[in-house]
Amino acid sequence: MAVVTSPLVQAVIGHAVTVHRVLGPGLFESVYARCLVHELERSRIPFREQVALPLKYEGLTIACAYRVDLIIADELVVEMKSIERLLPLHDSQVLTYLKLSGARQALLINFNVRRLVDGIKSFLPPRRA
């Protein structure tokens, strides 16, 4: 896990907090996603939704091996959840998205919490040796 590293990340977290403050926990992920997209549009922050990520293996390319919720300004991956609790599997999912997308940072946001700050995890790509 990593810390917030840019004004963009701070802005996205701020918008997610706004959405959560208004809606509260307990809704479907798709509702939070649509409202966060609305906030990003209002702020004129560039993003892409449901971005297909390809996977290459031994000469084989799978064009849409994964689908990430948001890529913001081509540098931040955002994966959203609305679940009882985050599991290590979700961390692995986000780290895979981060690696395949080439983004600088990723956020995993679980909206099904009382305080959104308790549902946010930040990730940086692993350092290469």
C-alpha positions in Angstrom: 0.0 0.0 0.0 1.2 3.5 -0.7 0.3 7.1 0.1 -1.4 9.8 -2.0 1.2 11.1 -4.4 -0.4 13.8 -6.6 -3.0 16.5 -6.8 -4.9 14.3 -9.3 -5.2 11.5 -6.7 -6.3 13.9 -4.0 -8.9 15.4 -6.4 -10.3 11.9 -7.2 -10.4 10.9 -3.6 -12.2 14.2 -2.8 -14.8 13.5 -5.4 -15.3 9.9 -4.1 -15.7 11.2 -0.6 -18.3 13.7 -1.8 -20.3 10.9 -3.6 -20.1 8.8 -0.4 -21.1 11.6 1.8 -24.3 12.2 -0.2 -25.2 8.6 -0.9 -23.8 6.7 2.1 -23.0 3.0 2.1 -25.1 0.1 0.9 -25.8 0.9 -2.8 -24.7 -1.0 -5.9 -21.2 -0.3 -7.3 -22.7 0.9 -10.5 -24.5 3.7 -8.7 -21.3 5.0 -7.1 -19.4 4.6 -10.4 -22.0 6.7 -12.3 -21.9 9.4 -9.6 -18.1 9.5 -9.5 -18.0 9.9 -13.3 -20.5 12.8 -13.0 -18.2 14.5 -10.5 -15.2 13.9 -12.8 -17.1 15.4 -15.7 -18.1 18.4 -13.7 -14.5 19.0 -12.7 -13.3 18.4 -16.3 -10.9 15.7 -15.2 -10.2 13.5 -18.2 -11.0 9.8 -17.8 -11.9 6.6 -19.6 -14.5 4.1 -18.3 -14.5 0.3 -18.5 -11.1 0.2 -20.2 -10.2 -3.1 -21.8 -6.7 -4.2 -20.8 -4.9 -6.7 -23.1 -2.7 -9.5 -21.9 0.2 -11.0 -23.9 1.4 -14.5 -23.3 3.8 -16.6 -25.4 2.9 -14.8 -28.7 -0.8 -14.8 -27.8 -2.6 -11.5 -27.3 -5.9 -11.5 -25.4 -7.4 -8.1 -26.4 -9.7 -7.8 -23.4 -8.3 -10.0 -20.7 -9.4 -7.5 -18.0 -11.7 -4.5 -17.7 -10.7 -1.7 -15.3 -13.4 0.7 -14.0 -11.6 4.0 -14.6 -8.3 5.2 -16.0 -8.0 8.9 -15.1 -5.7 11.3 -17.1 -3.9 8.2 -18.3 -2.0 7.9 -15.0 -4.4 6.7 -12.3 -6.3 3.4 -12.2 -9.5 3.4 -10.1 -11.2 0.1 -9.2 -14.5 0.5 -7.3 -16.3 -2.0 -5.1 -19.3 -2.0 -2.9 -18.7 -5.1 -0.8 -18.7 -6.1 2.8 -14.9 -6.1 3.0 -11.9 -6.0 0.7 -9.9 -9.2 0.4 -6.2 -9.8 -0.7 -7.7 -10.9 -4.0 -8.9 -7.4 -4.7 -5.4 -6.0 -4.0 -4.0 -8.5 -6.5 -6.6 -7.5 -9.1 -5.6 -3.8 -8.7 -1.9 -4.6 -8.9 -2.5 -6.5 -12.1 -4.5 -3.6 -13.6 -1.7 -1.2 -12.6 0.9 -3.4 -14.3 -1.0 -3.9 -17.5 -2.1 -0.3 -17.8 1.3 1.2 -17.2 -0.4 3.8 -14.9 1.6 5.6 -12.2 -0.8 4.8 -9.3 -4.0 3.0 -8.5 -6.8 3.4 -6.0 -9.1 0.6 -4.8 -12.3 2.2 -3.4 -14.9 0.3 -1.4 -18.0 2.4 -1.0 -19.7 0.0 1.4 -18.1 1.4 4.5 -19.3 4.0 7.1 -16.3 6.3 6.5 -14.9 6.3 3.0 -11.4 6.9 4.2 -11.6 3.3 5.7 -12.4 1.9 2.2 -9.6 3.5 0.2 -6.3 1.7 -0.6 -3.6 3.3 -2.8 -1.0 1.4 -4.8 2.1 2.2 -6.7 3.7 -0.1 -9.2 6.3 -2.5 -7.8 9.9 -1.3 -8.1 12.0 -3.1 -10.7 15.3 -4.5 -9.6 
